[in-house]
């Protein structure tokens, strides 16, 4: 995101708009094999946010497909491995976003009483991306014409909760970023260490016996 100073305090608000666009774009085809057509400039943080949410949208639907009780076991295994790759891509993109924030605020000197947050800004933004998907699909349930009134009412109630959750999380993220920019908070980036993905640490892959 080519954010100017005026808009730094609204990063999460802008991210929501990008996530909503990615989710809507995905559902034009609603096909997990549809190639991404990222509308944002290559290398921009907007492009990263859009691609991150696209990955989440595809994975959401892969998770739906793999839960088919009649799925062919060979197809299920292929899907599971595709989901594993997707999870790694998702993690990589979150870490890319945290690198962006670390560089953005690299000149900030934290105050002596600055504290660290329970999660990094990018992992909180990851939750916003998932919320965009939850909201889309819950809205879809709330508008189903083939569902009974009880299902519609429950879906509408859940949708209200999701919308409130997104408002709260959006405000919390932008407050966190503001606090970091003012030196009230500081951030660290802890890289994910997924041992099962690494041939050097997964005993099945490096051939550990016993």
N, C-alpha and C positions, 0 to 999 in steps of 0.2 A: 504494500500500500504506500503510495507516494504521499505520506501524511505530512501536512504542514503543521506548524506549532499549534494552530487553533484547533486542529482536529485530533491531536494526540489523545485528548481526554475522552474521545468518543470512539476509540478503536473497536471496542466490543459491539457498539451500535452498528458501525460500518461492517464488521464481520458478520453480524446477523443478516444484513442485506445480501452479502455475497453468498452466505450459506443458503438462504432462501432461493436465490437465483440458481445455484447449483442443483438443489433438490428439484426445483421446477423443471430445469433443463433435462435432468435425468429422466423424469417421469413423462417427458414427451415421447420417448420410445419405450421406457420401462423395460429395458433389456440389458442384462448384465454384460453383454458383449458389445454394446454401443461404444464406439471410441469417444473419448473426451474431446470436446471442442472448446478449449479454454478461451474465454473472451478477453482475458486480461493480458497485459504485456508480459512477455517471457522474463523471468527473473524478478518480477515485482512480488511484493508480499500478498497483493490481491490474488495473483495467480496461484500462489502457494495455498492460500485459504480456499480458493475455489477447487483446486485439485484435491486438497485434503477432504473436503466435504463430498466430492464426487467418489473418492475411494470409500468413504463411509456409506454412501448411498448404494454403491455396488455391493459392498459387503453385507449390508442390511438384507438385500434381496438374495444373496447367496445363502445367508443363514435361513431365510424362508425356504428356499429350494431344498436344502440338505435335510430339513425336517419332514419332508414328504415320507410317510411311513412305507410307501411302495417304491422308493427310489432304488435303483440298481446299485448294489454294493460297490461295483467298480467305479461308477459315476460318483458315488458318495465319497470315495477315497480321493478321487481327483478334485472334488469340490473342497474337501477338507484341506488339502495341500494348497489349493488356491486361496482359501481363507487365511491360512497361515502366512502366505506371502503378502496378502493384503494387510494383515496385522503388522507385519514388519514394515511395510511401506508407510502405514499410518504412523507408526512410532518414529520413523525417520523424518517424516514431515513435521511432526510435533517438535522434534529436536531442532529442525531447521528454523521453526518459528521462534523457539527459545533463543537460538543463536542470534536471530534478528533483534530480539528485545535486548539481549545482552550488549550487542553492538550499539543499539539505539541509545542506551543509557550508560554507555561506558565512561562518559565524562562526569557522571554524577558521583559526588562524594557522599556516602551515607553518613548520617549524623551518628553521634556516639551512642545514642539510644535506639538506633534503627533495629528493626526486627525482621526476621525472615518469615515468609508465608508458608502455609502447609503444603502448597503445591505451586509449581511455576506458572507464570501467566499462560504459556502455551497449553499446558495440560488442562487448565481451566477453560481455555478457548476450545479445546477438543470436546469438552462437555457441551459447549454451545452448539457445535456442529451436530452432535448426536441429538440434541434437543430439537434442532430444526427438522430432523427426520422424524422424530417422535410426533411433533406437532403436525407435520404433513399427514402422517398415517392415521393419527387420531382424528384429525379433521375428516379424513376420508371415511372413517368408521362412523363418525357423527352424522354423515350425510348419506349413508347407505339407504337405498330405497327398498332393499330386500330384507332389512333387519327389523326386528320388532321394536316397539316403543321403549321397552326397558333397556335394550342394547343402545339405542340412540341416546337416551338420557344418561346412561353411565358413561358413554363416550364423550358427551358434552361436558360432563362434570370433570372427567379426567383431562380434557382439553383445557378447561379453565385453569386447572392446577399446573399443567405444563406451561401455559402462557405466563402464569405468575412466577413459576420457577425461572423461566427465561428472563423475565424482567429483573428478578432479584440477582441472578447470576451475572447478567449484563452490567448492572450497577456495581456489583462487587468487583468484577474484573477491571472496569474503568477506574474505580477507586484505587485498586491495587496498583495499576499502572501510574496513576497520578501520584500515589505515595512513593513509588520507586523513583519517579522523575524528580521528586522533591527531597529525596534522601531519607524519607521516613521508613521505608522498607528497602531491603536489598534482596537480590535474587542469586541463586546458584543454579547451575545446570548439571543435573546428575544424569548421565547417559544410561539408557536402559541396558541392562545386562541379562539378556534372555539366553540362559545357558542351553536351552534345548535347541536353539537355532544354530549354535556354534559347533562345528564338527570337533573342535578341540575340547569341548566341555560336556557334550551330550554322550553318555557312556554307550548308548546304542550305536552312535555314529563313529566313535573312536575305538569301539570293539572291546570295551571293558568286560571282563568275565566275572561271573559270580555276583 
